[in-house]
Amino acid sequence: MPTHHADRDVRRALIIGAGSIGMELAAQCVAHGVAVNVFDVDPEAVAEGPRRLERTFREMGALGPADPVSATRAATFTSTAAMASQDVDLACECVPEQLPLKRRVLGEFDRLLPPSAILTTTSSYFLPSMLVAGLGRRERFAAFHVHSPVWLAAVADIMPHGATSAECVGSLERFARRIGQIPIVLRREHPGYVFNSMLRVLLMSALTLAERDVATPEDVDRAWMGVTGMPVGPFGMLDRIGLETVRDIARYWGGVMRDPQIVRNGEYLQRLIDAGRTGRRSGRGFYFHPGPAYEEGTFLGRMRVPARGDPETSRTERGARAGQIPAAPGGDATEPMLRCELAAVPAPLPPGDARPPSGMVMIHGGAPLAPALATRLRSVGLEVVVVPGDSPPEQIAPLFAAVPGDTPCHLVLAAAWTDRVEPIPTPAAWRAETLGVIESAFALCQAWYGHGLGKPWLTRAAVVGVTSLGGDVGASGRIATPTGGAITGLLKAVYMESRAGGAGGPAVRIVDGPAGDRIDAVTDRVLAEMTDALASCALSPEQGFARVEVGYRRDERHAIRLVPRPTPAEGPRISPGGQWLVTGGARGITAEVARRLAVRFGLRLVLLGTTPPGDEPWERLDARALEALKRDVMIGARATGRKPNEAWDAVARVIEVRRNLAALQACGIEASYHVCRIDDAEALRDTLSAARASGGPFRGVIHGAGFEHTGRFDRKTPAEVHRTLGGKVSGLVGLVDALRHDPLEAFVAFGSLTGRCGGVGQTDYALANDLLAKLVTHYRSGPGGTAAATIHWPGWADVGMAARPASRRALEGGGQRLMSIEEGCRHAIAEIVAGLPAAEVVIVDRGVLPPAMFLT
């Protein structure tokens, strides 16, 4: 006879199934000193296991381990059943509520477990006697059922069957207490245990109200929470449990009890599951997660500003304990993406005796710099052509007809240099002057690059940008003219795209300086940097990229690096109930961030977009109906000579807008949506004036509008470039002008890692995003001193521009890992809550950039 388990404590437990309840139970065990093996048949679930376990620890807050990272080492994840079963004292089956599946899994592990081990099921409704047949350890088998979240709903139901030994029950009682649970021993088998028997009635009643359209899920929860004072309602509970689990329960009991309403409730849940809404684990069920609406003070319709230090009501502190936002400086060092700021570090020009460039050079710009550059470059034997900075794009291509195909041709983009500090242009000045200079620079660089493609001289040519961003490419915020951001973004993208094609050139260099630099010093630097850049073509693409951006301050040369830094602690408080403007706010990543921020602070949102919401209730269609709609739209488009994909994209945009507006309404957020092109300054002013009349002045801005179309640099059209600049940059210029009298507490712009680091097929998008960042930095340092910042981040995995197939391929081809919605929202809200402490924040996977780009 084996030694009976009752004689010793549980030292290692096996969790069979890495779903929501399995992961919570594993976390609870580890937090109380019990090591665990976690088994799942899905290799992806096993691979993600440690990260999910760590996230669960952070959700536990003060009830979890003090060091979540180290605590994960007490858990072993595997998809090999035999390995999972080794040296365990107790096994908890946590697979989905399907009777054949549970019987098969229990039978397999009954054969693999040590003879003395106890085997349990966490089934919510199946009785142990329904599962025990064929097991070899009948006396050591029982139900051990816990509730979600395990660390808060600290009750464990222990249900023996007729042959379960008293010693086994006693061991399970001690184990429950060991892991912080209150053991409830049932005296006989009963479907649903104690609490679930009551809960089943509540959940099915709530589902019936929603399925019959008597009340919305949110109002059902409000009624329950308002009367009972409980922190969560039935539909919040459903999200925690998981909609698939409750669907299986509804199917089972609907059949057993022959109750057609319970069956319809299961079908209602299935429609949500088909749309990807499976509960908290997927990020959305009846609510969005993390930070579901019912956790916010405004959910019940009465606003309460949480007092700092009040752990029951302070969303900020509760979020910090749960790992949703950093709590203090030096915060979460385990984030999958690094949070970095820009820094200029001394970087003397490498010594060398390289020869100066030969051939010819085109200089884009005007007096006083362009003539001085021409003189300096002619002095070393270069043939020089000066192209006025305001040359229209259509006049540029013919310039290359006279350029010999075998002569190295260099390019200097100098139109963004200035000898004085310039304000952000007004919308009129932007349209009349600045925009034309930027589009002219793009067109010249594009024509030059296209002329050199396929010719050997391109690998021996250099393109140099000359900017006035403070001598540190904007890192210190002392920008003379933000127009240089267009040149920095463009040239970094040119570098990345040329190297992605396997070419060793052209050489790329950005030479930055402060306003008021001596002309002769600037021209000498341009020649020296052009010479060094050409010598650097022999370096690897990674090494060369670290040399692309340099700046000069007081004649000292600097390179730009990324410095990993945690988000500072909470800064000036955001005014609850204030009105915020959100551009691009009904779609993509902006909608995700805006909704979470509005729920948290009870904000009123004014959303601007270009997609009319229409009247068709397409957002209510299930997955099957959406597929049918898509098929009909594409067939109709083909029949009328339109592009099917473009026709469907237009419908998909409407659906996304309507879904997001419905989500805001469901969260109790007061929001208005306006169709407005923000690059139309007059229309923008009129729209904002109307919004102020009904909602008061604006307290904050999230600028997320933008357009992106991936394509080769030499094939970008002027119309695409103009459109890319429109919402992202022209719109920003209009916003700064239209909001100059509003008491703004925060102005956050959503940029892109493409703008900070370049990207393949995204030259115009990189230009627009880095220009956006420099405009925001310049605005931040202006007379009003508005807290303003740009967040450069990678594409998001499931939403936004990067989710489109072409963009996703381009980003992943460039080595970028996409960011989850949850992590992206956490970063954005953390920056806003901290008071936007840095003008430019870079969220990046360390592996994307060469190590030389980081200053540690």
C-alpha positions, 0 to 999 in steps of 0.5 A: 500500500502506498503511503497515504497523502494525508500524512504530509503537506502538499509541496507541489501541485499540478494545474491541468489547463492554463485557462483563467481559473487554472492560472489564478489557482496556480498563482494562488498556490505559488503566492502561498509557498506551493510549487506548481506544474502547469500543463496545457495541450496548447504550446502557445499557452505554455510559452505565454505561461510565465508572462501570464502568471507574472501578470496575474501576480500583479493583479493580485497586488498586495495579496500576491508575492512581493517579487512577481518576477522571481515568484514565476520560477516556482512554476513549471509550464509544459505540454508533456503530461508525463513530465507534468505529473512527476513529483506532485502531491495533488492535481487540479483539473481545470479544463473546459466544462465539457463532460467527455473532455473532463473524463478523458483528461482525468483518466489520462492523469489518473494513470500518470500521477504518483499513486499517493497523489490526490486527483481533483476536478474544479468543475463548476457543475459536473458531480464527482460521481459523473467523472469517477468511473474508470479512475483507479484512485476513487478514494482519492478523488473529489471536487475542489472548486474555487471562485474567480478571482481566487485571491479575493473570492477566497472560498474552496468548495470540497465535494466528495463522492460516495467512495472518497475517503475521510483522509482525502477530504481532510487533506483537501481542507488543509490544502485549502487553508494553506493557500488562503481559502475558506474550505466549504465541505458539502455533506452530499453531492449537489450540482453547483455546490453552495455559492454556484447554486445561487450564482447560477440563478443570478447569472441565468436571470441576468442573461435572460434580461439581456437576451430578451432586450429588457435591459442592457448588461450595464444597467443590469449590473448597475441595478445589482451593484447599486442595491447590494453595494457589491463591487461587481454585477452579474455581467462583470462576473461572467467576464471573470468566469469566461463566456465560453465556460458559462456557455457550456454550462447553459448548454448542459443545463438547458438540455437537462432541465429542458428549459428553452430560455437557458438554451437561448442564453447559451446562443446569446453568449455564442454570438459574443464568442464568435465576435471574439468577446470571450471575457477578461482573458481576451481583453473584451467580453461584456466589458473591455479589460483591463480597467472595466467600466464597472470599476470606475467611480462614474459607472453608477452615475455618481461621480466621486473623485477618489482620495489619494491613499484610499485603497478602496476607491483610488483607481490610480493606486489600485491600478499601480498595485495591479501592474496597470500603471507604474506606481513610482519611479523605478517602476516595472522593469519587466515590461515587454517593451522599454520606455526610453527618452532621448539623450545627446551624448558626446561623440567626437568625429572619428579620426581619418584621412578619407578623401572628400566626396567627388562628383556633383552635389545638389543643394536644396535650400536658400540664402544664406546657407545654400550659397555658402554651402555651394562655395564650400563644396565647390572648393573641394572640386564638387560640381554644385547645383542649387535647387530653391527650397520652394521648388514645386515637385513637378519642376524637380524630376526634369533636373535629373535629365542632365545628370550623367548616369555614371557620375556620383551625385550627392544631395544636401537638404538644407531648407530646414536650417534657420539662423533664428528661432521661429514659432509654429506657423499659423495654418495660413503660413503653413499652407502658403510656405512651410508645407511646400518646402517640405513636399519639395524636399521629399520630391527632390530626395525621391527623384535623386534616389530613383535616379540612382536606383540600380546604378553603382554610384548610389552606394558611393553617394551621400545624402545629408540633412541640415537642421536647426533642432537645437544641436541635439536633434530636439532632445533638450527641447531647444528647437529653433524650427521644427521643420527639421523633423521632416528631414530627420524622419525622411532620411532615417527611413531612406537609410532603413529602406535602402539597407533592407534592399541589401544596398551598402548605400547611400550614405545618410547623415543628419547634421543638427545645430542650434539657431545662430550657428556661424555659417562657416562652421555649418558648411565645414561640418556638412563637408566633414560629416559627408566625408565621414558618412561615405567612409561609414558605408563599410559598416554593418547597417546596424552600426551605421544607423547609430551614426545617422543623427549627429548634432553640434552644441558649442562646437562639441559633437553629439550622437543621439541615444535612447535612455531606458527610464521608468515612467515618473510618479503621478504628476498634476491631477487630470481634472475629473469631468473635463472635456477632451478633444480626440482626433481619430478618436472613433477608430484604432488605437486612439479609440482604445486609449480615449475610452479607458482614460474617459472611464477613469476620469469621467471625461466628456469626449469630443471625437473627430474623424473623417468616416461618416457613421451612417445609419446601418446597424452593421455593428450588431451583426454576428460573425456569419452575417458580417461574412455575408455582408463582406461577400455582398459588398465585394461582389457589388464593387466588382460588378460596378468596376470598383476595387473590392478591397477598397469597397469593403474597407470603407464599410469596415471603417463605418462598422469600427466607428459605430462599434466604438461609439456604442462601446463608449455609450455602454461605458456611460461616457458622454461623447460626441462624434463629428465628421471633420477634416482637421487639416481644414483649419476653418472647419476645425475652428467651427467644430471646436467652437460648437463643442465648447458651446455645449461642453465648455473649454477643452482640458486635454487633447489626444491627437491620433489622426493620421494616414499611412500607405506602405509603398516603395520610396521611389513610387510614392505619389505627391497625393499620398505624401500630401495626405500623409502630412494632412491629418498628422501634421497639418492637423496639428498646426490647426489644433495648436492655433484653434486651441490657443485660448483653452486651459489645456492640462495635457496635449499628447500626440501619437507618433510612431517608432517609424518616425523615430527610427525609420521604416521600410516603405514608410518614408512619408509616414516617417517624415510626418511622425518625426515632424509631428514630434518636433512640432509638439516639442516646440509647442511644449516650450512655447509661451503657454508651457502646455504639458505636451508629448509625443509617444513613439511606439511600434505598431499595435497587434490587433488594432490601428494602422499596423493591423492592416496586412501590408503594414504589418508585413512591412513592420515585421519585415523590419524586425518590429514586434507588435504591441498588445492593446493592453500594453499600449494603453497602459503606456499612454495612460501612464504618461498622461497621469505622470503629467507628460514629463518628457517631450518625446517618449520611445516605446521599443523592443530592445531587440529592434534597434542595435545595442549602440543606440541605447545608453544604459 
